Amino acid sequence: MVCKVLDYDKGGKDDLIGSTTIDLEDRWFSDKWNADFAALPPLEMRRLSHPTATGSQGLVELFVEIFEEDGAIPRLFDVKPPEVIEVEMRVCVFKARGLVNKDFGGTNDAFVKCGLVGIDHKQTRFSETRETDTHYFSDEHKASFNYRLVYRFTLPVLKAKLRISAFDRDMIISTDSIGEAVIPLTSIALLDGADSGVWVPLYHPSKGAVKQGEVEIRIDMLPVSRAEIRPVGKGRNQPNRDPELPEPIRKKLSLLDPLGALATILGPEFMRKFLIITICMACTGGAGYLAVMFANDFFSAYVTMWVQKASGTYVPPPSPPSTTVIYQNGSSSLGDFDLDRSGANASASASLLGLEEDDALLGRAGGGDAGDALALASTPGARLFAAGAGAAFFAFLAARSLRRGLEEAVRKPLVRHRNGQSAAVSAGYETTTT
């Protein structure tokens, strides 16, 4: 069977637009056709072709019924065009998950745009685009909307589809596209009246088959006559029903929590990097400051001492007085000696650390030097003294190396030879043999 589509000309020959050929014999003897489509034949969209043209010349929509000649042929039904009615389509966008982050801080200012595109029964193209509100600073690849979009158009349509697109809103530069999906409205029955939304995957044209996120939506379509009996508001406005859309859960900025507001604006990834960099800079700056302080004190002390020695004005510090203890035979036992010596050590340590003598003498309970060390180590002054001593030791090593280098640099020009022997001459400098 050949089905032709022609262009009618009143005063001349009709022009062939295209034709399609159906093999009736193949269908009649097909077990699958008789099993699945004998009672209710399918509605077919067949492609038209022209002998002198390449490619498709259009589509024709039809169905084919085949009956035996002596069999019971059903009564023909009226194939007049369907009645044109106006319908209202309600699209509820609930939330999104798995969204690819577009902002540098690991967040999105996410919103969803839904565009209705189609061709009506008059072959007139129609389109209408609406969008949700914006979920600012959405993190963890999620966003919450609970937003209703309402469209009105007429049925039947030759073609209609709903394009769902997710974006990251930018105030300064252009808005970034996250992903999109296209839903043919011929399959609207899959979503109509569902109690919950359906997760629709989003893809980006430049990312291939890599999913860029998902959006949960619900689509309801009903005649305008029914929609006016039970109207709904756009967004979350009243009347808010079918279904009721609560306020979305979103982060809010507060002047009472400036650090929390800053973390929300910058995003978790940028805030993590900012904290790491700040801590590293603080530690580096503190260590550098302490190093400069210690180096300045010790270097200045050793340079001053070197200058004094070079000029002959250096006076060495006095040696601590030595103490000689004379014991008479039988006047003191070994235990008395240990207690007296521990007390003397504790008093000397107390005077050095600025402690009271009574506090230092507590070391006697520990038994000699071990008790003194235990008592002194438990004080804050002792801990501070130990930390300072460690830092001073390393600074002392560096200062001594510098001092030796400076002394060598000054001595070499002053070396002269007398009678084939070299003598180091220094103005007022006394060499000592260790």
Residue pairs with C-beta under 8 A, 6 or more apart in sequence:
1 21
1 22
1 24
1 64
2 19
2 20
2 21
2 22
3 19
3 20
3 21
3 22
3 46
3 60
3 62
4 16
4 18
4 19
5 16
5 17
5 18
5 19
5 48
5 57
5 58
5 60
6 14
6 15
6 16
6 17
7 14
7 15
7 16
7 17
8 14
9 15
16 50
17 48
17 50
17 57
17 58
18 48
18 49
18 50
18 56
18 57
18 58
18 60
19 48
19 49
19 50
20 46
20 47
20 48
20 49
20 60
22 46
22 64
24 64
24 66
27 33
27 64
27 66
28 66
41 63
41 64
41 65
42 63
43 61
43 62
43 63
44 61
44 62
44 63
44 64
45 59
45 60
45 61
46 59
46 60
46 61
46 62
47 56
47 58
47 59
48 56
48 57
48 58
48 59
48 60
49 56
49 57
50 57
67 73
67 74
81 121
81 156
82 155
82 156
84 121
84 154
84 155
84 156
85 154
85 155
85 223
85 224
86 152
86 153
86 154
86 155
86 223
86 224
87 152
87 153
87 154
87 155
87 221
87 222
87 223
87 224
88 150
88 151
88 152
88 221
88 222
88 223
88 224
88 227
89 116
89 150
89 151
89 152
89 153
89 185
89 219
89 220
89 221
90 148
90 149
90 150
90 151
90 219
90 220
90 221
90 222
90 232
90 242
91 114
91 148
91 149
91 150
91 151
91 162
91 217
91 218
91 219
92 146
92 147
92 148
92 149
92 197
92 217
92 218
92 219
92 220
92 243
92 245
93 112
93 114
93 132
93 145
93 146
93 147
93 148
93 149
93 215
93 216
93 217
94 144
94 145
94 146
94 197
94 216
94 217
94 218
95 142
95 143
95 144
95 145
95 146
95 215
95 216
95 248
96 110
96 112
96 142
96 143
96 144
96 145
96 166
96 213
96 214
96 215
96 216
97 141
97 142
97 199
97 213
97 214
97 216
98 141
98 211
98 212
98 213
98 214
99 108
99 110
99 138
99 141
99 142
99 143
99 166
99 178
99 179
99 212
99 213
100 141
100 178
100 179
100 212
100 213
101 107
101 108
101 141
102 108
102 168
102 176
102 178
103 109
103 168
103 267
104 267
104 269
104 270
105 265
105 266
105 267
105 268
105 269
105 270
105 271
106 139
106 267
106 268
106 269
106 270
107 137
107 138
107 139
107 267
107 268
108 135
108 138
108 139
108 143
108 168
108 178
109 134
109 135
109 136
109 137
109 138
109 168
109 169
109 170
110 134
110 135
110 138
110 143
110 166
110 167
110 168
110 169
110 178
111 131
111 132
111 133
111 134
111 135
111 145
111 166
111 167
111 169
112 131
112 132
112 145
112 147
112 164
112 165
112 166
112 167
112 215
113 129
113 130
113 131
113 132
113 164
113 165
113 166
113 167
114 129
114 130
114 131
114 149
114 162
114 163
114 164
114 165
115 127
115 128
115 129
115 162
115 163
115 165
116 126
116 127
116 128
116 129
116 151
116 153
116 160
116 161
116 162
117 125
117 126
117 127
117 160
117 161
117 162
117 163
118 125
118 126
118 127
118 153
118 157
118 158
118 159
118 160
118 161
118 185
119 125
119 126
119 157
119 158
119 159
119 160
120 126
120 153
120 154
120 157
120 158
121 154
121 155
121 156
121 157
121 158
123 158
126 153
128 151
128 153
130 149
130 150
130 151
131 149
132 145
132 147
132 149
132 235
133 145
133 147
133 235
134 169
135 143
135 144
135 145
135 248
135 250
136 169
136 250
137 250
137 251
137 264
137 265
137 267
138 144
138 250
139 251
139 267
139 268
141 213
144 248
144 249
144 250
145 248
146 236
146 245
146 246
146 247
146 248
147 235
147 236
147 245
148 232
148 233
148 234
148 235
148 236
148 245
149 234
150 232
150 234
152 224
153 160
157 185
160 184
160 185
160 186
161 182
161 183
161 184
161 185
162 182
162 183
162 185
162 219
163 180
163 181
163 182
163 183
164 180
164 181
164 182
164 183
164 200
164 202
164 215
164 217
165 177
165 178
165 179
165 180
165 202
166 177
166 178
166 179
166 180
166 202
166 212
166 213
166 215
167 175
167 176
167 177
167 178
168 175
168 176
168 178
169 175
170 176
177 204
178 202
178 204
178 212
178 213
179 202
179 203
179 204
179 207
179 211
179 212
179 213
180 202
180 203
180 204
181 200
181 201
181 202
181 203
181 215
183 191
183 200
183 219
185 221
188 219
188 221
190 198
191 198
191 217
191 218
191 219
191 220
192 219
192 220
192 221
193 220
194 218
195 243
196 218
197 216
197 217
197 218
198 216
198 217
198 218
199 214
199 215
199 216
200 214
200 215
200 216
200 217
201 211
201 213
201 214
202 211
202 212
202 213
202 214
202 215
203 209
203 210
203 211
203 212
204 210
204 212
218 243
220 242
230 241
230 242
231 239
232 239
232 240
232 241
232 242
233 239
233 240
236 245
236 246
236 247
251 264
253 261
253 264
253 265
254 260
254 261
255 261
262 271
263 271
266 274
290 391
294 391
294 392
294 395
295 395
295 398
295 399
297 395
298 392
298 395
298 396
298 398
298 399
299 399
299 402
301 399
302 399
302 400
302 402
302 403
303 403
303 406
305 314
306 403
306 406
306 407
308 314
308 315
309 429
309 430
310 410
310 426
310 427
310 428
310 429
311 427
311 428
312 427
312 428
312 429
313 428
327 337
338 367
338 368
339 364
339 368
341 368
342 363
342 364
342 367
342 368
342 369
342 371
342 372
343 361
343 364
345 363
345 369
345 372
346 357
346 360
346 361
346 362
346 363
346 364
346 372
346 375
346 376
347 357
347 360
347 361
349 355
349 360
349 372
349 376
350 356
350 357
350 359
350 360
350 361
351 357
353 376
353 379
353 381
353 382
353 385
354 381
355 379
355 381
359 375
359 379
360 372
360 375
360 376
362 371
362 375
363 371
363 372
363 373
363 374
363 375
363 376
364 371
365 371
366 372
366 373
366 374
366 375
376 382
377 383
377 386
411 424
411 426
414 424
414 425
414 426
415 422
415 423
415 424
415 425
416 422
416 423
416 425
417 423
424 431
